[in-house]
Amino acid sequence: MHPNDRSLKSFIDSAESSDFPIQNLPYGAFSTAGDSHVRIGVAIGDFILDLSVVEEAGLLPKIAPSGIFDRPVINEFMALGSAAWSSMRLGISELLRHDNPKLRDDAALRQRALVLRKDAMLHLPVRVAGFSDFYSSREHATNAGIMIRGPENALGANWLHIPIGYNSRASTIVASGTPIHRPMGQIKPPDGPPIFGPCRRLDFELEMAAIVGAPSQMGHRISTEQAQNSIFGFALLNDWSARDIQAWEYVPLGPFLAKAFATTLGQWIVPAEALEPFRVEGPKQDPQPLPYLHQSPKMNYDVDLEVDLRPGGSNNASMLTHTNFKYMYWSTAQQLAHHTSTGCAMSVGDIIGSGTISGPDKSKYGSMLELAWGGKEPITLEGGVKRTFLEDGDVLTMRGWAQGNGYRIGFGECSGEILPVN
């Protein structure tokens, strides 16, 4: 039975509202208080299945070198290719089925192999080779353009022809839950010379990360179809942004240090295969892209996304936005195909950031810049607290899920607390 079959049931119970039914099986890196060794597991219900344990017990398909999950990152497994990804997911799914006794009826093995998620510490699950971030939401680009250039020139002349992106820093991608220090930088006040000081307009960017699992060679291009098949999985992504630092530095070469101080990757990598039932057509592209960017229908994904903010000193979080990944004008496949169009090599573990995901109205915007309209329209949170940008002590949390019939494919959380300047 295919791992995506909605009739599948696991011997590990999970509510319909759980992020982690048997149809999901997302990968993550974890340790526990009793075992600090970081290894790879998949989330199932309220548990993590320790893949290193069931691999050692001989219960997984023998398609990988021994100990491939007894490692702190998933890169070596991804490098085996898409056939191995599918075979392993099928094997894990079969092992967790309600009618398979191999693990279900072995109490001693279950004790070692199943870890309560609440008792686990999650780590960055991938060794990030490179990180490129795109600017592919028409709504976000339009909103930002209006604030900078006015409504008549909101979109640049190239925006509807080319997926705009830039190469960012892999070295400052951190795991969900890692605190983020407010950055220092060079800022230009409205009047007077530039100063060096703390960022005053600290922002989040709601994004999805595509994890590249199949490399491409330098000097070779890949098609959108090949790009689609090169993606191992997806995770939540918060590409924190220092708007005031960026406003001064971005001319003429674009974002630099304002986007390089921290990027938070979500807890779990959902296999691309698990999202196949949720592929949808994206917005109509007009003018039609150049031939190398042509794509088959349904290369976007229907994934609901939410962001909430808990102000420093408060126990109450307020929802800032509820949007959807399906709104992206340029698909991940187009982004990746464009990335290789000049012969740029892609590596296992590269991350492609979708760019800020905004929808067609204010309740669906994916950044404080848009929600508070550049600071001119403060957001009122629970208890009457107001925000235009993020303040020290604020905790920002992203969540995402694709809703199926009787189940959901969830991504867990992508969270970070803002700390004062270090």
Secondary structure per residue as TSV (DSSP state, phi and psi in degrees):
chain	resnum	aa	ss	phi	psi
A	1	M	-	360.0	135.7
A	2	H	-	-65.7	140.5
A	3	P	T	-59.8	-17.6
A	4	N	T	-87.9	-5.1
A	5	D	-	-59.0	124.2
A	6	R	T	-69.8	-13.5
A	7	S	T	-83.9	-8.6
A	8	L	-	-62.7	141.4
A	9	K	-	-130.6	146.2
A	10	S	B	-104.2	155.8
A	11	F	S	-72.4	-10.2
A	12	I	S	-96.1	114.7
A	13	D	-	-66.2	144.2
A	14	S	-	-147.9	137.3
A	15	A	-	-69.1	159.3
A	16	E	T	-59.5	-25.8
A	17	S	T	-87.1	-1.3
A	18	S	-	-67.4	142.9
A	19	D	S	-69.5	-18.8
A	20	F	-	-128.4	64.0
A	21	P	-	-76.2	177.4
A	22	I	T	-65.9	-20.9
A	23	Q	T	-74.9	-7.0
A	24	N	T	-99.2	-76.9
A	25	L	-	60.3	57.5
A	26	P	-	-77.5	151.2
A	27	Y	E	-94.8	143.0
A	28	G	E	-151.2	166.8
A	29	A	E	-110.6	134.4
A	30	F	E	-147.1	162.3
A	31	S	E	-141.7	174.4
A	32	T	E	-133.3	167.9
A	33	A	T	-61.0	-33.5
A	34	G	T	-86.8	-11.0
A	35	D	E	-149.0	100.4
A	36	S	E	-77.1	-6.4
A	37	H	E	-65.2	124.3
A	38	V	E	-84.9	128.3
A	39	R	E	-140.3	177.8
A	40	I	E	-102.3	138.5
A	41	G	E	-142.9	173.3
A	42	V	E	-119.4	145.7
A	43	A	E	-82.9	135.4
A	44	I	E	-145.7	113.7
A	45	G	T	58.9	-130.4
A	46	D	T	-89.3	9.1
A	47	F	E	-120.4	167.0
A	48	I	E	-116.4	126.7
A	49	L	E	-85.3	115.8
A	50	D	E	-73.9	104.1
A	51	L	H	-67.8	-26.0
A	52	S	H	-67.1	-32.5
A	53	V	H	-74.1	-48.6
A	54	V	H	-73.1	-25.1
A	55	E	H	-66.2	-46.9
A	56	E	H	-61.8	-30.8
A	57	A	T	-80.0	-1.6
A	58	G	T	77.4	25.0
A	59	L	-	-101.8	3.9
A	60	L	S	-111.3	155.7
A	61	P	-	-55.6	139.2
A	62	K	S	-88.0	68.7
A	63	I	-	-117.6	3.5
A	64	A	S	-134.6	154.4
A	65	P	-	-57.7	147.4
A	66	S	T	-57.9	137.3
A	67	G	T	80.7	15.7
A	68	I	T	-67.6	-22.2
A	69	F	T	-99.1	-4.2
A	70	D	S	-90.4	50.4
A	71	R	S	-140.3	159.7
A	72	P	S	-80.4	-11.6
A	73	V	S	-137.1	164.8
A	74	I	S	-100.4	6.4
A	75	N	H	-57.2	-44.3
A	76	E	H	-64.1	-35.7
A	77	F	H	-69.0	-44.1
A	78	M	H	-58.6	-36.5
A	79	A	T	-65.1	-13.4
A	80	L	T	-72.6	-19.0
A	81	G	-	101.8	169.6
A	82	S	H	-66.0	-32.8
A	83	A	H	-63.6	-40.3
A	84	A	H	-67.6	-38.1
A	85	W	H	-60.0	-46.3
A	86	S	H	-68.0	-42.0
A	87	S	H	-63.9	-40.9
A	88	M	H	-68.7	-40.8
A	89	R	H	-62.9	-40.5
A	90	L	H	-62.6	-43.4
A	91	G	H	-63.6	-41.0
A	92	I	H	-66.5	-42.6
A	93	S	H	-59.3	-45.7
A	94	E	H	-64.0	-37.5
A	95	L	H	-64.6	-32.7
A	96	L	H	-93.7	-0.6
A	97	R	B	-63.1	150.1
A	98	H	T	-63.1	-24.2
A	99	D	T	-104.0	12.9
A	100	N	-	-103.4	115.6
A	101	P	H	-83.2	-9.0
A	102	K	H	-57.6	-46.3
A	103	L	H	-97.9	-38.3
A	104	R	H	-53.5	-41.4
A	105	D	T	-100.9	5.9
A	106	D	-	-104.9	91.3
A	107	A	H	-60.8	-40.0
A	108	A	H	-66.2	-42.2
A	109	L	H	-68.8	-40.8
A	110	R	H	-58.9	-38.9
A	111	Q	H	-59.6	-36.7
A	112	R	H	-85.4	-31.0
A	113	A	H	-92.0	-22.0
A	114	L	E	-110.6	121.3
A	115	V	E	-117.0	130.2
A	116	L	E	-62.0	130.9
A	117	R	G	-58.5	-35.0
A	118	K	G	-68.2	-17.4
A	119	D	G	-97.5	0.2
A	120	A	E	-102.6	150.8
A	121	M	E	-104.6	127.5
A	122	L	E	-97.3	144.0
A	123	H	E	-125.8	170.7
A	124	L	-	-63.2	118.3
A	125	P	-	-85.0	-3.8
A	126	V	S	-135.4	141.8
A	127	R	-	-84.3	107.1
A	128	V	-	-78.1	117.3
A	129	A	-	-79.2	-43.5
A	130	G	-	-157.2	160.1
A	131	F	E	-137.6	120.6
A	132	S	E	-121.6	136.3
A	133	D	E	-116.7	138.7
A	134	F	E	-110.2	178.1
A	135	Y	-	-138.7	66.3
A	136	S	-	-115.1	6.5
A	137	S	-	-93.5	118.7
A	138	R	H	-61.9	-38.4
A	139	E	H	-64.4	-44.8
A	140	H	H	-65.5	-46.2
A	141	A	H	-62.6	-37.0
A	142	T	H	-67.2	-46.2
A	143	N	H	-60.4	-47.8
A	144	A	H	-63.4	-40.6
A	145	G	H	-64.2	-38.3
A	146	I	H	-60.8	-42.2
A	147	M	H	-66.8	-32.0
A	148	I	H	-90.7	-45.3
A	149	R	H	-118.7	-7.8
A	150	G	-	94.4	161.7
A	151	P	G	-65.5	-26.0
A	152	E	G	-70.8	-27.6
A	153	N	G	-126.3	37.0
A	154	A	-	-62.1	-47.5
A	155	L	S	-94.6	135.9
A	156	G	-	-64.6	160.1
A	157	A	T	-60.0	-26.3
A	158	N	T	-92.9	-10.8
A	159	W	T	-61.5	-39.1
A	160	L	T	-81.7	0.6
A	161	H	T	-113.2	-19.2
A	162	I	S	-147.5	134.4
A	163	P	-	-69.5	109.3
A	164	I	-	-76.7	132.5
A	165	G	E	-154.3	177.1
A	166	Y	E	-152.8	155.9
A	167	N	E	-87.5	124.5
A	168	S	E	-111.1	-163.9
A	169	R	-	-99.8	121.8
A	170	A	S	-75.9	-23.7
A	171	S	T	-69.9	-19.0
A	172	T	T	-113.6	21.9
A	173	I	E	-81.4	127.4
A	174	V	E	-127.3	163.5
A	175	A	E	-75.1	151.7
A	176	S	T	-53.6	138.6
A	177	G	T	96.2	-11.9
A	178	T	-	-73.9	124.1
A	179	P	-	-64.2	149.8
A	180	I	E	-118.0	120.7
A	181	H	E	-78.3	136.8
A	182	R	-	-57.6	128.7
A	183	P	-	-79.1	154.8
A	184	M	E	-96.5	155.1
A	185	G	E	-175.2	177.6
A	186	Q	E	-87.1	126.6
A	187	I	E	-129.2	139.8
A	188	K	-	-104.8	107.8
A	189	P	-	-64.4	161.4
A	190	P	S	-55.9	-36.9
A	191	D	S	-124.5	134.3
A	192	G	S	102.3	174.7
A	193	P	S	-75.4	166.5
A	194	P	-	-65.3	153.9
A	195	I	E	-124.9	165.0
A	196	F	E	-114.1	119.8
A	197	G	E	-168.4	-175.1
A	198	P	E	-66.5	142.8
A	199	C	-	-58.2	133.3
A	200	R	S	-106.2	-10.7
A	201	R	S	-127.7	63.1
A	202	L	E	-80.8	134.5
A	203	D	E	-136.1	163.1
A	204	F	-	-106.2	163.4
A	205	E	-	-135.1	117.3
A	206	L	E	-77.8	115.1
A	207	E	E	-138.4	168.7
A	208	M	E	-115.7	143.7
A	209	A	E	-105.8	128.8
A	210	A	E	-96.9	126.9
A	211	I	E	-97.4	116.7
A	212	V	E	-76.4	124.7
A	213	G	-	-110.5	-16.1
A	214	A	S	-119.9	122.4
A	215	P	-	-77.2	164.0
A	216	S	B	-126.9	154.3
A	217	Q	-	-87.6	147.9
A	218	M	T	-59.9	133.9
A	219	G	T	90.6	-2.0
A	220	H	-	-117.0	141.4
A	221	R	-	-98.7	153.4
A	222	I	-	-122.5	151.3
A	223	S	-	-80.9	171.2
A	224	T	H	-64.2	-35.1
A	225	E	H	-66.9	-44.2
A	226	Q	H	-62.9	-37.6
A	227	A	H	-62.3	-44.5
A	228	Q	H	-57.4	-41.2
A	229	N	H	-79.7	-7.7
A	230	S	H	-88.4	-10.6
A	231	I	E	-87.8	119.9
A	232	F	E	-72.2	-44.6
A	233	G	E	-173.2	-177.2
A	234	F	E	-128.7	150.6
A	235	A	E	-143.0	161.2
A	236	L	E	-68.4	152.7
A	237	L	E	-147.1	132.4
A	238	N	E	-117.7	106.6
A	239	D	-	-94.6	84.2
A	240	W	-	-51.0	146.5
A	241	S	E	-138.0	132.6
A	242	A	E	-99.2	93.6
A	243	R	H	-63.8	-37.8
A	244	D	H	-73.5	-35.3
A	245	I	H	-66.3	-42.2
A	246	Q	H	-63.9	-39.8
A	247	A	H	-60.2	-30.3
A	248	W	H	-88.7	-32.4
A	249	E	H	-94.8	-17.7
A	250	Y	-	-75.2	-18.0
A	251	V	T	-89.3	127.2
A	252	P	T	-104.7	1.2
A	253	L	T	-103.3	0.6
A	254	G	-	93.6	-170.8
A	255	P	-	-59.5	144.9
A	256	F	S	-139.9	-103.9
A	257	L	G	-69.4	-25.0
A	258	A	G	-64.9	-17.3
A	259	K	G	-120.9	9.3
A	260	A	T	-110.7	-3.3
A	261	F	S	-81.3	-25.3
A	262	A	-	-170.5	138.7
A	263	T	E	-139.6	129.4
A	264	T	E	-104.8	126.0
A	265	L	E	-96.5	139.5
A	266	G	-	-63.4	170.7
A	267	Q	S	-68.1	-35.2
A	268	W	-	-130.5	142.9
A	269	I	B	-99.4	110.5
A	270	V	E	-82.8	124.6
A	271	P	E	-57.7	139.8
A	272	A	G	-56.7	-34.0
A	273	E	G	-61.1	-35.1
A	274	A	G	-67.6	-20.6
A	275	L	G	-95.2	-0.1
A	276	E	G	-55.0	-41.8
A	277	P	G	-66.5	-9.7
A	278	F	G	-111.3	15.1
A	279	R	E	-73.0	135.3
A	280	V	E	-137.6	164.2
A	281	E	-	-74.1	139.7
A	282	G	-	-85.9	-174.4
A	283	P	-	-59.6	150.0
A	284	K	-	-63.2	132.8
A	285	Q	-	-100.0	114.8
A	286	D	S	-140.0	116.6
A	287	P	S	-72.4	160.8
A	288	Q	-	-62.7	134.0
A	289	P	-	-63.4	161.5
A	290	L	-	-59.8	157.1
A	291	P	G	-53.2	-36.7
A	292	Y	G	-68.7	-13.3
A	293	L	G	-104.2	3.0
A	294	H	-	-63.4	143.9
A	295	Q	-	-141.0	155.9
A	296	S	-	-68.9	159.9
A	297	P	S	-60.9	163.2
A	298	K	-	61.8	57.6
A	299	M	-	-112.8	7.6
A	300	N	E	-97.2	173.4
A	301	Y	E	-131.2	137.6
A	302	D	-	-86.7	87.5
A	303	V	-	-124.7	115.1
A	304	D	E	-71.5	142.4
A	305	L	E	-134.9	134.9
A	306	E	E	-130.3	150.8
A	307	V	E	-132.5	131.5
A	308	D	E	-126.5	157.2
A	309	L	E	-126.7	125.4
A	310	R	E	-109.2	110.6
A	311	P	-	-63.6	150.8
A	312	G	T	-55.2	134.5
A	313	G	T	83.8	-1.1
A	314	S	-	-113.4	152.1
A	315	N	S	-98.5	-1.5
A	316	N	-	-109.1	131.0
A	317	A	-	-102.7	146.7
A	318	S	E	-117.5	137.2
A	319	M	E	-73.2	129.8
A	320	L	E	-93.6	-36.9
A	321	T	E	-157.8	153.9
A	322	H	E	-138.8	109.3
A	323	T	E	-132.6	-162.5
A	324	N	E	-151.8	141.0
A	325	F	G	-63.2	-23.4
A	326	K	G	-66.7	-15.5
A	327	Y	G	-75.6	-11.1
A	328	M	-	-61.6	129.3
A	329	Y	S	-70.1	-47.4
A	330	W	S	-99.9	125.8
A	331	S	-	-76.4	164.1
A	332	T	H	-60.2	-39.0
A	333	A	H	-61.8	-41.5
A	334	Q	H	-66.7	-40.3
A	335	Q	H	-59.1	-46.7
A	336	L	H	-70.7	-40.0
A	337	A	H	-62.2	-42.9
A	338	H	H	-63.5	-39.0
A	339	H	H	-57.8	-34.4
A	340	T	T	-94.0	0.0
A	341	S	T	-65.3	-25.0
A	342	T	T	-94.2	1.1
A	343	G	-	98.4	11.8
A	344	C	-	-63.8	129.4
A	345	A	-	-80.1	139.2
A	346	M	B	-107.7	146.4
A	347	S	-	-119.8	155.2
A	348	V	T	-61.3	125.7
A	349	G	T	99.2	-3.1
A	350	D	-	-63.8	145.6
A	351	I	E	-115.1	129.6
A	352	I	E	-107.2	113.7
A	353	G	E	-84.2	132.9
A	354	S	-	-64.8	-24.8
A	355	G	-	90.9	161.4
A	356	T	-	-55.2	131.8
A	357	I	-	-101.2	108.7
A	358	S	-	-121.8	150.6
A	359	G	-	-106.7	-168.2
A	360	P	S	-79.1	-7.9
A	361	D	S	-138.5	171.2
A	362	K	G	-61.4	-30.6
A	363	S	G	-68.8	-9.5
A	364	K	G	-115.5	14.4
A	365	Y	-	-77.2	148.7
A	366	G	-	-108.4	22.7
A	367	S	S	-158.4	157.5
A	368	M	H	-65.0	-34.6
A	369	L	H	-50.2	-43.8
A	370	E	H	-83.1	-44.3
A	371	L	H	-60.8	-38.5
A	372	A	T	-102.0	9.7
A	373	W	G	45.2	63.8
A	374	G	G	67.8	19.4
A	375	G	G	94.8	-2.4
A	376	K	T	-84.7	-19.5
A	377	E	S	-128.6	83.2
A	378	P	-	-55.4	144.6
A	379	I	E	-91.0	132.1
A	380	T	E	-97.9	121.6
A	381	L	-	-97.8	175.9
A	382	E	G	-55.7	141.6
A	383	G	G	81.2	5.0
A	384	G	G	82.7	3.8
A	385	V	-	-67.3	138.7
A	386	K	E	-114.6	147.3
A	387	R	E	-141.0	139.9
A	388	T	S	-109.5	-38.7
A	389	F	S	-137.2	179.0
A	390	L	-	-78.5	140.8
A	391	E	-	-114.4	161.8
A	392	D	T	-58.2	137.7
A	393	G	T	92.5	-16.1
A	394	D	-	-66.3	141.5
A	395	V	E	-117.4	121.1
A	396	L	E	-109.9	130.3
A	397	T	E	-130.9	129.4
A	398	M	E	-106.6	145.2
A	399	R	E	-136.9	154.0
A	400	G	E	-152.3	151.4
A	401	W	E	-162.1	150.2
A	402	A	E	-106.6	123.7
A	403	Q	E	-90.7	116.7
A	404	G	-	-98.9	-173.0
A	405	N	S	-85.4	95.3
A	406	G	S	89.7	4.4
A	407	Y	-	-156.9	165.6
A	408	R	E	-136.4	146.7
A	409	I	E	-102.0	103.6
A	410	G	E	-103.6	162.5
A	411	F	E	-113.0	4.7
A	412	G	E	72.0	-141.9
A	413	E	E	-123.5	158.5
A	414	C	E	-133.6	106.7
A	415	S	E	-135.5	151.1
A	416	G	E	-161.6	144.5
A	417	E	E	-104.1	138.0
A	418	I	E	-84.3	122.2
A	419	L	E	-104.2	158.8
A	420	P	-	-62.9	168.2
A	421	V	-	-50.4	135.0
A	422	N	-	-81.9	360.0
